[in-house]
Amino acid sequence: MALDYGTIGQRIAARRKALGLKQVQVCERCDINSNYLSNIERAKSIPSLEVFVRICQALDVTPDELLAGTVRREEPEEWKNVAEKLRGMSREQLALADSFLSWVSERG
């Protein structure tokens, strides 16, 4: 399954706007600069897994909401627990987690 970064960027922008947040506010929450977020929203940049998770947390969404457009509001605590585990990982651990998640999603 190939990711459509244009659609993902649009979902990030739509969620940010739905929350009434400016890019700079999301950037402060994610510890990234506004040019980077703008580029992500326009699919000019692809965020790392770590940055993507921070964006999800800043926008209070689950990764699948931004990646696939699905909403799982009935399980927010489980997603937050996973996101918190990812937050504390090293680059090597994040790469391994990303590979594992790709493997799991391919098996659908």
C-alpha positions as CSV (number, residue, x, y, z in Angstrom):
1,M,0.0,0.0,0.0
2,A,1.6,3.3,-1.1
3,L,1.0,6.3,1.0
4,D,-0.6,9.4,-0.6
5,Y,1.3,12.2,1.0
6,G,-0.9,14.8,-0.7
7,T,-4.0,13.4,0.9
8,I,-2.3,13.0,4.3
9,G,-1.2,16.6,4.1
10,Q,-4.7,17.7,3.3
11,R,-6.1,15.7,6.3
12,I,-3.5,17.3,8.6
13,A,-4.5,20.8,7.3
14,A,-8.2,20.0,7.6
15,R,-7.9,18.7,11.1
16,R,-5.8,21.7,12.2
17,K,-8.4,24.1,10.7
18,A,-11.3,22.2,12.3
19,L,-9.6,22.7,15.7
20,G,-9.2,26.4,14.9
21,L,-5.4,26.2,15.1
22,K,-2.8,28.1,13.1
23,Q,0.2,26.4,11.7
24,V,2.4,28.2,14.3
25,Q,0.4,26.8,17.1
26,V,0.7,23.2,15.9
27,C,4.4,23.7,15.3
28,E,4.9,24.9,18.9
29,R,3.1,21.7,20.1
30,C,5.2,19.5,17.8
31,D,8.5,21.3,18.2
32,I,8.9,21.9,14.4
33,N,9.1,25.0,12.3
34,S,6.2,26.4,10.4
35,N,7.9,26.0,7.0
36,Y,8.2,22.3,7.7
37,L,4.5,21.9,8.6
38,S,3.5,23.9,5.6
39,N,5.6,21.7,3.4
40,I,4.1,18.6,5.0
41,E,0.6,19.9,4.4
42,R,1.4,20.6,0.8
43,A,3.2,17.2,0.3
44,K,6.5,18.9,-0.3
45,S,8.1,17.2,2.7
46,I,7.5,13.8,4.2
47,P,7.6,13.8,8.0
48,S,9.6,11.2,9.9
49,L,7.6,8.7,12.0
50,E,8.5,10.7,15.1
51,V,7.3,14.0,13.7
52,F,4.1,12.3,12.3
53,V,3.3,11.0,15.8
54,R,3.9,14.4,17.3
55,I,1.5,15.9,14.8
56,C,-1.1,13.3,15.6
57,Q,-0.8,14.2,19.3
58,A,-0.9,17.9,18.6
59,L,-4.1,17.5,16.6
60,D,-5.6,14.8,19.0
61,V,-6.0,12.3,16.2
62,T,-5.0,8.7,15.7
63,P,-2.5,7.9,13.0
64,D,-5.1,6.0,11.0
65,E,-7.3,9.1,10.8
66,L,-4.5,10.9,9.0
67,L,-3.1,8.0,7.0
68,A,-6.3,6.3,5.9
69,G,-9.1,8.7,6.8
70,T,-10.6,6.3,9.3
71,V,-11.9,7.5,12.7
72,R,-11.6,5.4,15.8
73,R,-12.9,7.6,18.5
74,E,-14.0,4.7,20.6
75,E,-10.4,3.7,21.3
76,P,-8.5,7.0,21.9
77,E,-6.7,5.8,25.0
78,E,-5.2,2.8,23.2
79,W,-3.8,5.0,20.5
80,K,-2.4,7.5,23.0
81,N,-0.7,4.7,24.8
82,V,1.0,3.5,21.5
83,A,1.9,7.1,20.6
84,E,3.5,7.6,24.0
85,K,5.6,4.5,23.6
86,L,6.8,5.7,20.2
87,R,7.6,9.1,21.6
88,G,10.4,7.7,23.8
89,M,12.0,5.6,21.2
90,S,15.4,6.1,19.6
91,R,15.8,6.6,15.8
92,E,16.7,3.0,15.4
93,Q,13.7,1.8,17.5
94,L,11.4,4.1,15.4
95,A,12.7,2.7,12.2
96,L,12.0,-0.9,13.5
97,A,8.5,0.2,14.7
98,D,7.9,1.7,11.3
99,S,9.0,-1.5,9.5
100,F,6.8,-3.6,11.8
101,L,3.7,-1.3,11.3
102,S,4.2,-1.5,7.5
103,W,4.4,-5.3,7.7
104,V,1.2,-5.5,9.8
105,S,-0.7,-3.0,7.6
106,E,0.3,-5.0,4.4
107,R,-1.3,-8.1,5.9
108,G,-4.6,-6.1,6.5
